[in-house]
Amino acid sequence: MFNSNKERQMEIEMVTIDELVPDDHLLRKIDRYIDFSFIPEKVRSYYSEDNGRPSLDPLVLFKMMFVGYFYGI
C-alpha cells in the first residue's frame, strides 16, 4: 500500500509551456503578427551598459505591460 505512493513520487512528467498554451491563444497571435524588434533600439539611450547591475530586458518589461493591459492586471 505504501510502496505504490513512494514509486509515484519518483516519477517525472516533462511539460513545456508550448504544450500548455493552445495554438489559437491570443498571446500566440500577438507574437506571430506584431514585430517588437523596434523596442530595444528605442529605449537603448535610457539604459546604462557600464553602471550598476544588469537590467531586465526592456522587451520583456514591455511585453509584461502589454499582457497586463490586455488582461486588466
PQR file of N, CA, C, O and H, with PARSE charges and radii, in Angstrom:
ATOM      1  N   MET A   1       0.837  -1.191   0.000 -0.4000 1.5000
ATOM      2  CA  MET A   1       0.000   0.000   0.000 -0.0000 2.0000
ATOM      3  C   MET A   1       0.879   1.251   0.000  0.5500 1.7000
ATOM      4  O   MET A   1       0.638   2.164  -0.790 -0.5500 1.4000
ATOM      5  N   PHE A   2       1.882   1.313   0.858 -0.4000 1.5000
ATOM      6  CA  PHE A   2       2.722   2.499   0.937 -0.0000 2.0000
ATOM      7  C   PHE A   2       3.784   2.527  -0.158  0.5500 1.7000
ATOM      8  O   PHE A   2       4.266   3.597  -0.527 -0.5500 1.4000
ATOM      9  H   PHE A   2       2.078   0.571   1.500  0.4000 1.0000
ATOM     10  N   ASN A   3       4.146   1.371  -0.673 -0.4000 1.5000
ATOM     11  CA  ASN A   3       5.171   1.328  -1.716 -0.0000 2.0000
ATOM     12  C   ASN A   3       4.700   1.982  -3.016  0.5500 1.7000
ATOM     13  O   ASN A   3       5.503   2.619  -3.698 -0.5500 1.4000
ATOM     14  H   ASN A   3       3.755   0.501  -0.373  0.4000 1.0000
ATOM     15  N   SER A   4       3.446   1.846  -3.369 -0.4000 1.5000
ATOM     16  CA  SER A   4       2.967   2.403  -4.626 -0.0000 2.0000
ATOM     17  C   SER A   4       3.061   3.925  -4.612  0.5500 1.7000
ATOM     18  O   SER A   4       3.373   4.527  -5.639 -0.5500 1.4000
ATOM     19  H   SER A   4       2.794   1.329  -2.814  0.4000 1.0000
ATOM     20  N   ASN A   5       2.801   4.553  -3.484 -0.4000 1.5000
ATOM     21  CA  ASN A   5       2.900   6.005  -3.374 -0.0000 2.0000
ATOM     22  C   ASN A   5       4.355   6.451  -3.494  0.5500 1.7000
ATOM     23  O   ASN A   5       4.643   7.470  -4.122 -0.5500 1.4000
ATOM     24  H   ASN A   5       2.548   4.064  -2.649  0.4000 1.0000
ATOM     25  N   LYS A   6       5.260   5.699  -2.901 -0.4000 1.5000
ATOM     26  CA  LYS A   6       6.681   6.035  -2.968 -0.0000 2.0000
ATOM     27  C   LYS A   6       7.187   5.944  -4.404  0.5500 1.7000
ATOM     28  O   LYS A   6       8.006   6.760  -4.826 -0.5500 1.4000
ATOM     29  H   LYS A   6       5.026   4.871  -2.391  0.4000 1.0000
ATOM     30  N   GLU A   7       6.707   4.958  -5.154 -0.4000 1.5000
ATOM     31  CA  GLU A   7       7.111   4.823  -6.551 -0.0000 2.0000
ATOM     32  C   GLU A   7       6.579   5.990  -7.388  0.5500 1.7000
ATOM     33  O   GLU A   7       7.266   6.459  -8.295 -0.5500 1.4000
ATOM     34  H   GLU A   7       6.042   4.295  -4.811  0.4000 1.0000
ATOM     35  N   ARG A   8       5.386   6.452  -7.100 -0.4000 1.5000
ATOM     36  CA  ARG A   8       4.808   7.572  -7.848 -0.0000 2.0000
ATOM     37  C   ARG A   8       5.567   8.864  -7.587  0.5500 1.7000
ATOM     38  O   ARG A   8       5.643   9.722  -8.467 -0.5500 1.4000
ATOM     39  H   ARG A   8       4.828   6.071  -6.363  0.4000 1.0000
ATOM     40  N   GLN A   9       6.125   9.015  -6.407 -0.4000 1.5000
ATOM     41  CA  GLN A   9       6.867  10.229  -6.094 -0.0000 2.0000
ATOM     42  C   GLN A   9       8.147  10.330  -6.905  0.5500 1.7000
ATOM     43  O   GLN A   9       8.680  11.424  -7.089 -0.5500 1.4000
ATOM     44  H   GLN A   9       6.064   8.319  -5.692  0.4000 1.0000
ATOM     45  N   MET A  10       8.635   9.227  -7.381 -0.4000 1.5000
ATOM     46  CA  MET A  10       9.872   9.229  -8.154 -0.0000 2.0000
ATOM     47  C   MET A  10       9.623   9.447  -9.650  0.5500 1.7000
ATOM     48  O   MET A  10      10.580   9.506 -10.423 -0.5500 1.4000
ATOM     49  H   MET A  10       8.203   8.338  -7.232  0.4000 1.0000
ATOM     50  N   GLU A  11       8.376   9.568 -10.069 -0.4000 1.5000
ATOM     51  CA  GLU A  11       8.053   9.793 -11.470 -0.0000 2.0000
ATOM     52  C   GLU A  11       8.213  11.263 -11.820  0.5500 1.7000
ATOM     53  O   GLU A  11       7.968  12.141 -10.993 -0.5500 1.4000
ATOM     54  H   GLU A  11       7.599   9.520  -9.441  0.4000 1.0000
ATOM     55  N   ILE A  12       8.624  11.520 -13.050 -0.4000 1.5000
ATOM     56  CA  ILE A  12       8.786  12.885 -13.527 -0.0000 2.0000
ATOM     57  C   ILE A  12       7.971  13.044 -14.802  0.5500 1.7000
ATOM     58  O   ILE A  12       8.004  12.185 -15.683 -0.5500 1.4000
ATOM     59  H   ILE A  12       8.822  10.807 -13.723  0.4000 1.0000
ATOM     60  N   GLU A  13       7.245  14.140 -14.891 -0.4000 1.5000
ATOM     61  CA  GLU A  13       6.494  14.439 -16.104 -0.0000 2.0000
ATOM     62  C   GLU A  13       7.038  15.736 -16.681  0.5500 1.7000
ATOM     63  O   GLU A  13       6.980  16.781 -16.033 -0.5500 1.4000
ATOM     64  H   GLU A  13       7.218  14.838 -14.175  0.4000 1.0000
ATOM     65  N   MET A  14       7.564  15.672 -17.889 -0.4000 1.5000
ATOM     66  CA  MET A  14       8.127  16.845 -18.536 -0.0000 2.0000
ATOM     67  C   MET A  14       7.036  17.542 -19.350  0.5500 1.7000
ATOM     68  O   MET A  14       6.426  16.938 -20.232 -0.5500 1.4000
ATOM     69  H   MET A  14       7.611  14.823 -18.415  0.4000 1.0000
ATOM     70  N   VAL A  15       6.799  18.809 -19.047 -0.4000 1.5000
ATOM     71  CA  VAL A  15       5.786  19.596 -19.742 -0.0000 2.0000
ATOM     72  C   VAL A  15       6.417  20.924 -20.138  0.5500 1.7000
ATOM     73  O   VAL A  15       7.101  21.554 -19.331 -0.5500 1.4000
ATOM     74  H   VAL A  15       7.294  19.300 -18.330  0.4000 1.0000
ATOM     75  N   THR A  16       6.191  21.349 -21.376 -0.4000 1.5000
ATOM     76  CA  THR A  16       6.691  22.638 -21.819 -0.0000 2.0000
ATOM     77  C   THR A  16       5.536  23.630 -21.905  0.5500 1.7000
ATOM     78  O   THR A  16       4.372  23.238 -21.981 -0.5500 1.4000
ATOM     79  H   THR A  16       5.635  20.837 -22.032  0.4000 1.0000
ATOM     80  N   ILE A  17       5.867  24.899 -21.892 -0.4000 1.5000
ATOM     81  CA  ILE A  17       4.830  25.926 -21.988 -0.0000 2.0000
ATOM     82  C   ILE A  17       4.114  25.833 -23.333  0.5500 1.7000
ATOM     83  O   ILE A  17       2.914  26.093 -23.423 -0.5500 1.4000
ATOM     84  H   ILE A  17       6.813  25.217 -21.831  0.4000 1.0000
ATOM     85  N   ASP A  18       4.847  25.465 -24.367 -0.4000 1.5000
ATOM     86  CA  ASP A  18       4.222  25.310 -25.682 -0.0000 2.0000
ATOM     87  C   ASP A  18       3.103  24.280 -25.666  0.5500 1.7000
ATOM     88  O   ASP A  18       2.123  24.422 -26.397 -0.5500 1.4000
ATOM     89  H   ASP A  18       5.821  25.253 -24.294  0.4000 1.0000
ATOM     90  N   GLU A  19       3.233  23.262 -24.858 -0.4000 1.5000
ATOM     91  CA  GLU A  19       2.190  22.246 -24.756 -0.0000 2.0000
ATOM     92  C   GLU A  19       0.988  22.751 -23.960  0.5500 1.7000
ATOM     93  O   GLU A  19      -0.132  22.282 -24.166 -0.5500 1.4000
ATOM     94  H   GLU A  19       4.029  23.146 -24.265  0.4000 1.0000
ATOM     95  N   LEU A  20       1.209  23.691 -23.063 -0.4000 1.5000
ATOM     96  CA  LEU A  20       0.132  24.171 -22.204 -0.0000 2.0000
ATOM     97  C   LEU A  20      -0.702  25.279 -22.840  0.5500 1.7000
ATOM     98  O   LEU A  20      -1.869  25.452 -22.489 -0.5500 1.4000
ATOM     99  H   LEU A  20       2.118  24.072 -22.895  0.4000 1.0000
ATOM    100  N   VAL A  21      -0.116  26.029 -23.770 -0.4000 1.5000
ATOM    101  CA  VAL A  21      -0.814  27.150 -24.400 -0.0000 2.0000
ATOM    102  C   VAL A  21      -1.359  26.704 -25.751  0.5500 1.7000
ATOM    103  O   VAL A  21      -0.601  26.237 -26.601 -0.5500 1.4000
ATOM    104  H   VAL A  21       0.832  25.889 -24.055  0.4000 1.0000
ATOM    105  N   PRO A  22      -2.668  26.843 -25.957 -0.5600 1.5000
ATOM    106  CA  PRO A  22      -3.254  26.416 -27.229  0.2800 2.0000
ATOM    107  C   PRO A  22      -2.705  27.222 -28.414  0.5500 1.7000
ATOM    108  O   PRO A  22      -2.268  28.361 -28.248 -0.5500 1.4000
ATOM    109  N   ASP A  23      -2.732  26.625 -29.602 -0.4000 1.5000
ATOM    110  CA  ASP A  23      -2.214  27.277 -30.800 -0.0000 2.0000
ATOM    111  C   ASP A  23      -2.990  28.538 -31.167  0.5500 1.7000
ATOM    112  O   ASP A  23      -2.423  29.464 -31.748 -0.5500 1.4000
ATOM    113  H   ASP A  23      -3.087  25.700 -29.738  0.4000 1.0000
ATOM    114  N   ASP A  24      -4.276  28.585 -30.835 -0.4000 1.5000
ATOM    115  CA  ASP A  24      -5.089  29.743 -31.211 -0.0000 2.0000
ATOM    116  C   ASP A  24      -5.227  30.768 -30.072  0.5500 1.7000
ATOM    117  O   ASP A  24      -6.125  31.609 -30.108 -0.5500 1.4000
ATOM    118  H   ASP A  24      -4.736  27.833 -30.363  0.4000 1.0000
ATOM    119  N   HIS A  25      -4.356  30.706 -29.078 -0.4000 1.5000
ATOM    120  CA  HIS A  25      -4.396  31.631 -27.946 -0.0000 2.0000
ATOM    121  C   HIS A  25      -4.065  33.049 -28.402  0.5500 1.7000
ATOM    122  O   HIS A  25      -3.260  33.235 -29.315 -0.5500 1.4000
ATOM    123  H   HIS A  25      -3.626  30.023 -29.049  0.4000 1.0000
ATOM    124  N   LEU A  26      -4.681  34.049 -27.771 -0.4000 1.5000
ATOM    125  CA  LEU A  26      -4.485  35.450 -28.127 -0.0000 2.0000
ATOM    126  C   LEU A  26      -3.013  35.851 -28.104  0.5500 1.7000
ATOM    127  O   LEU A  26      -2.552  36.543 -29.012 -0.5500 1.4000
ATOM    128  H   LEU A  26      -5.334  33.898 -27.030  0.4000 1.0000
ATOM    129  N   LEU A  27      -2.277  35.432 -27.093 -0.4000 1.5000
ATOM    130  CA  LEU A  27      -0.877  35.836 -26.985 -0.0000 2.0000
ATOM    131  C   LEU A  27      -0.016  35.222 -28.078  0.5500 1.7000
ATOM    132  O   LEU A  27       0.968  35.835 -28.493 -0.5500 1.4000
ATOM    133  H   LEU A  27      -2.652  34.870 -26.356  0.4000 1.0000
ATOM    134  N   ARG A  28      -0.353  34.042 -28.550 -0.4000 1.5000
ATOM    135  CA  ARG A  28       0.374  33.452 -29.681 -0.0000 2.0000
ATOM    136  C   ARG A  28       0.117  34.257 -30.951  0.5500 1.7000
ATOM    137  O   ARG A  28       1.025  34.453 -31.759 -0.5500 1.4000
ATOM    138  H   ARG A  28      -1.152  33.544 -28.213  0.4000 1.0000
ATOM    139  N   LYS A  29      -1.120  34.723 -31.128 -0.4000 1.5000
ATOM    140  CA  LYS A  29      -1.444  35.537 -32.301 -0.0000 2.0000
ATOM    141  C   LYS A  29      -0.703  36.868 -32.256  0.5500 1.7000
ATOM    142  O   LYS A  29      -0.198  37.337 -33.275 -0.5500 1.4000
ATOM    143  H   LYS A  29      -1.857  34.564 -30.472  0.4000 1.0000
ATOM    144  N   ILE A  30      -0.641  37.470 -31.082 -0.4000 1.5000
ATOM    145  CA  ILE A  30       0.085  38.729 -30.930 -0.0000 2.0000
ATOM    146  C   ILE A  30       1.556  38.520 -31.265  0.5500 1.7000
ATOM    147  O   ILE A  30       2.149  39.322 -31.987 -0.5500 1.4000
ATOM    148  H   ILE A  30      -1.051  37.088 -30.254  0.4000 1.0000
ATOM    149  N   ASP A  31       2.136  37.468 -30.755 -0.4000 1.5000
ATOM    150  CA  ASP A  31       3.549  37.188 -31.008 -0.0000 2.0000
ATOM    151  C   ASP A  31       3.813  36.917 -32.493  0.5500 1.7000
ATOM    152  O   ASP A  31       4.878  37.251 -33.013 -0.5500 1.4000
ATOM    153  H   ASP A  31       1.654  36.817 -30.169  0.4000 1.0000
ATOM    154  N   ARG A  32       2.847  36.316 -33.157 -0.4000 1.5000
ATOM    155  CA  ARG A  32       3.010  35.978 -34.570 -0.0000 2.0000
ATOM    156  C   ARG A  32       2.911  37.218 -35.465  0.5500 1.7000
ATOM    157  O   ARG A  32       3.641  37.322 -36.451 -0.5500 1.4000
ATOM    158  H   ARG A  32       1.982  36.044 -32.735  0.4000 1.0000
ATOM    159  N   TYR A  33       2.010  38.165 -35.134 -0.4000 1.5000
ATOM    160  CA  TYR A  33       1.716  39.263 -36.049 -0.0000 2.0000
ATOM    161  C   TYR A  33       2.341  40.610 -35.683  0.5500 1.7000
ATOM    162  O   TYR A  33       2.429  41.492 -36.537 -0.5500 1.4000
ATOM    163  H   TYR A  33       1.417  38.081 -34.333  0.4000 1.0000
ATOM    164  N   ILE A  34       2.770  40.785 -34.452 -0.4000 1.5000
ATOM    165  CA  ILE A  34       3.360  42.062 -34.051 -0.0000 2.0000
ATOM    166  C   ILE A  34       4.865  41.897 -33.897  0.5500 1.7000
ATOM    167  O   ILE A  34       5.332  41.013 -33.179 -0.5500 1.4000
ATOM    168  H   ILE A  34       2.699  40.068 -33.758  0.4000 1.0000
ATOM    169  N   ASP A  35       5.610  42.747 -34.569 -0.4000 1.5000
ATOM    170  CA  ASP A  35       7.063  42.719 -34.502 -0.0000 2.0000
ATOM    171  C   ASP A  35       7.528  43.703 -33.422  0.5500 1.7000
ATOM    172  O   ASP A  35       7.402  44.916 -33.589 -0.5500 1.4000
ATOM    173  H   ASP A  35       5.231  43.465 -35.152  0.4000 1.0000
ATOM    174  N   PHE A  36       8.059  43.182 -32.328 -0.4000 1.5000
ATOM    175  CA  PHE A  36       8.504  44.015 -31.210 -0.0000 2.0000
ATOM    176  C   PHE A  36       9.992  44.361 -31.302  0.5500 1.7000
ATOM    177  O   PHE A  36      10.561  44.880 -30.342 -0.5500 1.4000
ATOM    178  H   PHE A  36       8.161  42.197 -32.192  0.4000 1.0000
ATOM    179  N   SER A  37      10.615  44.088 -32.417 -0.4000 1.5000
ATOM    180  CA  SER A  37      12.064  44.284 -32.513 -0.0000 2.0000
ATOM    181  C   SER A  37      12.493  45.744 -32.466  0.5500 1.7000
ATOM    182  O   SER A  37      13.680  46.022 -32.290 -0.5500 1.4000
ATOM    183  H   SER A  37      10.153  43.667 -33.197  0.4000 1.0000
ATOM    184  N   PHE A  38      11.569  46.681 -32.617 -0.4000 1.5000
ATOM    185  CA  PHE A  38      11.915  48.096 -32.574 -0.0000 2.0000
ATOM    186  C   PHE A  38      12.141  48.618 -31.151  0.5500 1.7000
ATOM    187  O   PHE A  38      12.762  49.666 -30.973 -0.5500 1.4000
ATOM    188  H   PHE A  38      10.605  46.456 -32.759  0.4000 1.0000
ATOM    189  N   ILE A  39      11.653  47.912 -30.152 -0.4000 1.5000
ATOM    190  CA  ILE A  39      11.694  48.403 -28.771 -0.0000 2.0000
ATOM    191  C   ILE A  39      13.119  48.546 -28.229  0.5500 1.7000
ATOM    192  O   ILE A  39      13.430  49.607 -27.688 -0.5500 1.4000
ATOM    193  H   ILE A  39      11.148  47.060 -30.296  0.4000 1.0000
ATOM    194  N   PRO A  40      13.995  47.561 -28.336 -0.5600 1.5000
ATOM    195  CA  PRO A  40      15.340  47.730 -27.768  0.2800 2.0000
ATOM    196  C   PRO A  40      16.076  48.960 -28.304  0.5500 1.7000
ATOM    197  O   PRO A  40      16.783  49.631 -27.552 -0.5500 1.4000
ATOM    198  N   GLU A  41      15.920  49.259 -29.576 -0.4000 1.5000
ATOM    199  CA  GLU A  41      16.592  50.430 -30.152 -0.0000 2.0000
ATOM    200  C   GLU A  41      15.990  51.734 -29.616  0.5500 1.7000
ATOM    201  O   GLU A  41      16.719  52.698 -29.382 -0.5500 1.4000
ATOM    202  H   GLU A  41      15.345  48.715 -30.187  0.4000 1.0000
ATOM    203  N   LYS A  42      14.693  51.771 -29.425 -0.4000 1.5000
ATOM    204  CA  LYS A  42      14.020  52.973 -28.922 -0.0000 2.0000
ATOM    205  C   LYS A  42      14.419  53.305 -27.490  0.5500 1.7000
ATOM    206  O   LYS A  42      14.481  54.480 -27.127 -0.5500 1.4000
ATOM    207  H   LYS A  42      14.100  50.988 -29.615  0.4000 1.0000
ATOM    208  N   VAL A  43      14.691  52.293 -26.672 -0.4000 1.5000
ATOM    209  CA  VAL A  43      14.974  52.540 -25.248 -0.0000 2.0000
ATOM    210  C   VAL A  43      16.460  52.427 -24.906  0.5500 1.7000
ATOM    211  O   VAL A  43      16.827  52.556 -23.738 -0.5500 1.4000
ATOM    212  H   VAL A  43      14.641  51.339 -26.967  0.4000 1.0000
ATOM    213  N   ARG A  44      17.302  52.195 -25.878 -0.4000 1.5000
ATOM    214  CA  ARG A  44      18.731  51.993 -25.633 -0.0000 2.0000
ATOM    215  C   ARG A  44      19.367  53.159 -24.872  0.5500 1.7000
ATOM    216  O   ARG A  44      20.224  52.938 -24.016 -0.5500 1.4000
ATOM    217  H   ARG A  44      17.004  52.091 -26.827  0.4000 1.0000
ATOM    218  N   SER A  45      18.964  54.380 -25.167 -0.4000 1.5000
ATOM    219  CA  SER A  45      19.573  55.550 -24.518 -0.0000 2.0000
ATOM    220  C   SER A  45      19.219  55.654 -23.038  0.5500 1.7000
ATOM    221  O   SER A  45      19.891  56.381 -22.306 -0.5500 1.4000
ATOM    222  H   SER A  45      18.268  54.559 -25.862  0.4000 1.0000
ATOM    223  N   TYR A  46      18.198  54.960 -22.579 -0.4000 1.5000
ATOM    224  CA  TYR A  46      17.769  55.014 -21.180 -0.0000 2.0000
ATOM    225  C   TYR A  46      18.456  53.977 -20.294  0.5500 1.7000
ATOM    226  O   TYR A  46      18.261  53.974 -19.079 -0.5500 1.4000
ATOM    227  H   TYR A  46      17.652  54.370 -23.173  0.4000 1.0000
ATOM    228  N   TYR A  47      19.252  53.104 -20.890 -0.4000 1.5000
ATOM    229  CA  TYR A  47      19.908  52.030 -20.150 -0.0000 2.0000
ATOM    230  C   TYR A  47      21.412  52.225 -20.161  0.5500 1.7000
ATOM    231  O   TYR A  47      22.002  52.492 -21.208 -0.5500 1.4000
ATOM    232  H   TYR A  47      19.410  53.106 -21.877  0.4000 1.0000
ATOM    233  N   SER A  48      22.028  52.091 -19.003 -0.4000 1.5000
ATOM    234  CA  SER A  48      23.477  52.207 -18.887 -0.0000 2.0000
ATOM    235  C   SER A  48      24.098  50.826 -18.989  0.5500 1.7000
ATOM    236  O   SER A  48      23.669  49.896 -18.306 -0.5500 1.4000
ATOM    237  H   SER A  48      21.549  51.874 -18.153  0.4000 1.0000
ATOM    238  N   GLU A  49      25.114  50.687 -19.844 -0.4000 1.5000
ATOM    239  CA  GLU A  49      25.743  49.386 -20.027 -0.0000 2.0000
ATOM    240  C   GLU A  49      26.870  49.134 -19.041  0.5500 1.7000
ATOM    241  O   GLU A  49      27.260  47.984 -18.838 -0.5500 1.4000
ATOM    242  H   GLU A  49      25.462  51.443 -20.399  0.4000 1.0000
ATOM    243  N   ASP A  50      27.406  50.185 -18.421 -0.4000 1.5000
ATOM    244  CA  ASP A  50      28.574  50.001 -17.557 -0.0000 2.0000
ATOM    245  C   ASP A  50      28.387  50.528 -16.140  0.5500 1.7000
ATOM    246  O   ASP A  50      29.370  50.736 -15.430 -0.5500 1.4000
ATOM    247  H   ASP A  50      27.090  51.119 -18.586  0.4000 1.0000
ATOM    248  N   ASN A  51      27.155  50.747 -15.717 -0.4000 1.5000
ATOM    249  CA  ASN A  51      26.909  51.295 -14.391 -0.0000 2.0000
ATOM    250  C   ASN A  51      25.821  50.484 -13.681  0.5500 1.7000
ATOM    251  O   ASN A  51      24.697  50.379 -14.173 -0.5500 1.4000
ATOM    252  H   ASN A  51      26.356  50.578 -16.294  0.4000 1.0000
ATOM    253  N   GLY A  52      26.155  49.922 -12.544 -0.4000 1.5000
ATOM    254  CA  GLY A  52      25.163  49.185 -11.761 -0.0000 2.0000
ATOM    255  C   GLY A  52      24.940  47.769 -12.243  0.5500 1.7000
ATOM    256  O   GLY A  52      25.693  47.224 -13.051 -0.5500 1.4000
ATOM    257  H   GLY A  52      27.068  50.007 -12.144  0.4000 1.0000
ATOM    258  N   ARG A  53      23.878  47.198 -11.714 -0.4000 1.5000
ATOM    259  CA  ARG A  53      23.540  45.826 -12.077 -0.0000 2.0000
ATOM    260  C   ARG A  53      22.960  45.757 -13.470  0.5500 1.7000
ATOM    261  O   ARG A  53      22.408  46.739 -13.967 -0.5500 1.4000
ATOM    262  H   ARG A  53      23.267  47.640 -11.058  0.4000 1.0000
ATOM    263  N   PRO A  54      23.081  44.599 -14.108 -0.5600 1.5000
ATOM    264  CA  PRO A  54      22.453  44.450 -15.426  0.2800 2.0000
ATOM    265  C   PRO A  54      20.935  44.583 -15.301  0.5500 1.7000
ATOM    266  O   PRO A  54      20.329  44.074 -14.358 -0.5500 1.4000
ATOM    267  N   SER A  55      20.345  45.262 -16.252 -0.4000 1.5000
ATOM    268  CA  SER A  55      18.901  45.488 -16.209 -0.0000 2.0000
ATOM    269  C   SER A  55      18.155  44.310 -16.808  0.5500 1.7000
ATOM    270  O   SER A  55      18.735  43.437 -17.454 -0.5500 1.4000
ATOM    271  H   SER A  55      20.837  45.675 -17.018  0.4000 1.0000
ATOM    272  N   LEU A  56      16.850  44.315 -16.573 -0.4000 1.5000
ATOM    273  CA  LEU A  56      15.991  43.345 -17.250 -0.0000 2.0000
ATOM    274  C   LEU A  56      15.884  43.755 -18.709  0.5500 1.7000
ATOM    275  O   LEU A  56      16.031  44.928 -19.051 -0.5500 1.4000
ATOM    276  H   LEU A  56      16.379  45.024 -16.048  0.4000 1.0000
ATOM    277  N   ASP A  57      15.633  42.799 -19.541 -0.4000 1.5000
ATOM    278  CA  ASP A  57      15.464  43.077 -20.960 -0.0000 2.0000
ATOM    279  C   ASP A  57      14.253  43.998 -21.143  0.5500 1.7000
ATOM    280  O   ASP A  57      13.153  43.645 -20.719 -0.5500 1.4000
ATOM    281  H   ASP A  57      15.514  41.846 -19.263  0.4000 1.0000
ATOM    282  N   PRO A  58      14.430  45.171 -21.765 -0.5600 1.5000
ATOM    283  CA  PRO A  58      13.299  46.086 -21.936  0.2800 2.0000
ATOM    284  C   PRO A  58      12.161  45.467 -22.743  0.5500 1.7000
ATOM    285  O   PRO A  58      10.999  45.833 -22.565 -0.5500 1.4000
ATOM    286  N   LEU A  59      12.493  44.535 -23.623 -0.4000 1.5000
ATOM    287  CA  LEU A  59      11.452  43.860 -24.390 -0.0000 2.0000
ATOM    288  C   LEU A  59      10.548  43.037 -23.472  0.5500 1.7000
ATOM    289  O   LEU A  59       9.332  43.004 -23.658 -0.5500 1.4000
ATOM    290  H   LEU A  59      13.437  44.238 -23.767  0.4000 1.0000
ATOM    291  N   VAL A  60      11.140  42.379 -22.492 -0.4000 1.5000
ATOM    292  CA  VAL A  60      10.360  41.599 -21.526 -0.0000 2.0000
ATOM    293  C   VAL A  60       9.465  42.525 -20.705  0.5500 1.7000
ATOM    294  O   VAL A  60       8.294  42.217 -20.483 -0.5500 1.4000
ATOM    295  H   VAL A  60      12.128  42.406 -22.341  0.4000 1.0000
ATOM    296  N   LEU A  61      10.006  43.653 -20.255 -0.4000 1.5000
ATOM    297  CA  LEU A  61       9.209  44.602 -19.476 -0.0000 2.0000
ATOM    298  C   LEU A  61       8.038  45.129 -20.297  0.5500 1.7000
ATOM    299  O   LEU A  61       6.920  45.233 -19.793 -0.5500 1.4000
ATOM    300  H   LEU A  61      10.958  43.903 -20.435  0.4000 1.0000
ATOM    301  N   PHE A  62       8.294  45.462 -21.559 -0.4000 1.5000
ATOM    302  CA  PHE A  62       7.221  45.955 -22.415 -0.0000 2.0000
ATOM    303  C   PHE A  62       6.143  44.900 -22.609  0.5500 1.7000
ATOM    304  O   PHE A  62       4.954  45.206 -22.523 -0.5500 1.4000
ATOM    305  H   PHE A  62       9.202  45.377 -21.968  0.4000 1.0000
ATOM    306  N   LYS A  63       6.544  43.669 -22.869 -0.4000 1.5000
ATOM    307  CA  LYS A  63       5.559  42.597 -23.074 -0.0000 2.0000
ATOM    308  C   LYS A  63       4.758  42.329 -21.809  0.5500 1.7000
ATOM    309  O   LYS A  63       3.577  41.988 -21.881 -0.5500 1.4000
ATOM    310  H   LYS A  63       7.510  43.421 -22.939  0.4000 1.0000
ATOM    311  N   MET A  64       5.396  42.481 -20.646 -0.4000 1.5000
ATOM    312  CA  MET A  64       4.662  42.305 -19.383 -0.0000 2.0000
ATOM    313  C   MET A  64       3.573  43.374 -19.253  0.5500 1.7000
ATOM    314  O   MET A  64       2.452  43.069 -18.847 -0.5500 1.4000
ATOM    315  H   MET A  64       6.355  42.758 -20.588  0.4000 1.0000
ATOM    316  N   MET A  65       3.895  44.610 -19.591 -0.4000 1.5000
ATOM    317  CA  MET A  65       2.894  45.680 -19.535 -0.0000 2.0000
ATOM    318  C   MET A  65       1.791  45.446 -20.575  0.5500 1.7000
ATOM    319  O   MET A  65       0.615  45.696 -20.312 -0.5500 1.4000
ATOM    320  H   MET A  65       4.807  44.858 -19.920  0.4000 1.0000
ATOM    321  N   PHE A  66       2.184  44.967 -21.745 -0.4000 1.5000
ATOM    322  CA  PHE A  66       1.242  44.664 -22.817 -0.0000 2.0000
ATOM    323  C   PHE A  66       0.236  43.607 -22.359  0.5500 1.7000
ATOM    324  O   PHE A  66      -0.970  43.783 -22.534 -0.5500 1.4000
ATOM    325  H   PHE A  66       3.140  44.764 -21.958  0.4000 1.0000
ATOM    326  N   VAL A  67       0.715  42.530 -21.783 -0.4000 1.5000
ATOM    327  CA  VAL A  67      -0.144  41.454 -21.279 -0.0000 2.0000
ATOM    328  C   VAL A  67      -1.018  41.974 -20.148  0.5500 1.7000
ATOM    329  O   VAL A  67      -2.204  41.652 -20.082 -0.5500 1.4000
ATOM    330  H   VAL A  67       1.694  42.387 -21.640  0.4000 1.0000
ATOM    331  N   GLY A  68      -0.444  42.776 -19.258 -0.4000 1.5000
ATOM    332  CA  GLY A  68      -1.223  43.361 -18.168 -0.0000 2.0000
ATOM    333  C   GLY A  68      -2.372  44.216 -18.675  0.5500 1.7000
ATOM    334  O   GLY A  68      -3.467  44.194 -18.113 -0.5500 1.4000
ATOM    335  H   GLY A  68       0.520  43.039 -19.311  0.4000 1.0000
ATOM    336  N   TYR A  69      -2.119  44.969 -19.738 -0.4000 1.5000
ATOM    337  CA  TYR A  69      -3.178  45.801 -20.331 -0.0000 2.0000
ATOM    338  C   TYR A  69      -4.289  44.920 -20.891  0.5500 1.7000
ATOM    339  O   TYR A  69      -5.464  45.189 -20.644 -0.5500 1.4000
ATOM    340  H   TYR A  69      -1.229  44.987 -20.194  0.4000 1.0000
ATOM    341  N   PHE A  70      -3.944  43.875 -21.638 -0.4000 1.5000
ATOM    342  CA  PHE A  70      -4.955  43.006 -22.246 -0.0000 2.0000
ATOM    343  C   PHE A  70      -5.793  42.266 -21.213  0.5500 1.7000
ATOM    344  O   PHE A  70      -6.991  42.059 -21.405 -0.5500 1.4000
ATOM    345  H   PHE A  70      -2.989  43.656 -21.838  0.4000 1.0000
ATOM    346  N   TYR A  71      -5.153  41.869 -20.115 -0.4000 1.5000
ATOM    347  CA  TYR A  71      -5.869  41.073 -19.110 -0.0000 2.0000
ATOM    348  C   TYR A  71      -6.323  41.891 -17.908  0.5500 1.7000
ATOM    349  O   TYR A  71      -6.840  41.328 -16.943 -0.5500 1.4000
ATOM    350  H   TYR A  71      -4.180  42.037 -19.959  0.4000 1.0000
ATOM    351  N   GLY A  72      -6.142  43.188 -17.947 -0.4000 1.5000
ATOM    352  CA  GLY A  72      -6.619  44.057 -16.866 -0.0000 2.0000
ATOM    353  C   GLY A  72      -5.910  43.819 -15.557  0.5500 1.7000
ATOM    354  O   GLY A  72      -6.519  43.910 -14.491 -0.5500 1.4000
ATOM    355  H   GLY A  72      -5.722  43.646 -18.731  0.4000 1.0000
ATOM    356  N   ILE A  73      -4.633  43.517 -15.625 -0.4000 1.5000
ATOM    357  CA  ILE A  73      -3.859  43.259 -14.417 -0.0000 2.0000
ATOM    358  C   ILE A  73      -3.260  44.552 -13.932  0.5500 1.7000
ATOM    359  O   ILE A  73      -2.563  44.566 -12.917 -0.5500 1.4000
ATOM    360  H   ILE A  73      -4.138  43.443 -16.491  0.4000 1.0000
TER
END
